[in-house]
Amino acid sequence: MNKTIKVSILIPAYNVEAYIDECLISVRQQTLDEVEIIVADDGSTDATLQHIERHAAMDARIRLLHLPHRGFTYTKCFA
């Protein structure tokens, strides 16, 4: 039976191998089960991607978006 997603959590990641395990463990331990965890890796050059892939293999709620590095983009919202 598929659960209805109640919360989507988006985690941007770029070269954060020292912190990504702690982040993903914390999110995975939340009490709400009906979540999707979307991790957007911005072309990390360290082991961030491998850490995310390991967590995704253990938890089907994690979706990985592996993107080429684009960095921060500023969009002007007001004319």
C-alpha positions, 0 to 999 in steps of 0.5 A: 500500500502506498502512503500519501506524502504529507511532507517533502523535505528538500536538502541541497548538498555541495561538498558537505561530506562532513555533515551529510550523514548527520543531516540524513540520519536526523531527517530519517529519524523523524516520527512522520513516516509519510515524507519524501526526502529529496537530496539535490547534489550540486555536483559535489567533488568530495564523497558527498554523493557516495554518502547520499547513495548509501543512505538512499539504499537503506531508505526508500523515502530518499530520492537523489537528484545528481546535478552538474555544479551550478552554484547559487543562483540569485533571482530578482523577485521584485521589479 
